[in-house]
């Protein structure tokens, strides 16, 4: 179980690092747009991400 958790964390870090590695200017622009969102909008995006992740895990399990 612990190795699966570390594998998942490693994959997240790889995926999160691809955008600034390959497209730093676009990533910076996207980050500035994200900073302009309200707290409610950010919470909704977080809710969508968590829900999508849970669905993906449920389907793959």
Buried (B, 14 or more C-beta within 10 A) or exposed (E): EEEEEEEEEEEEEEEEEEBBEEEEEEBEEEEEEEEEEEEEEEEEEEEEEEEEEEEEEEEEE
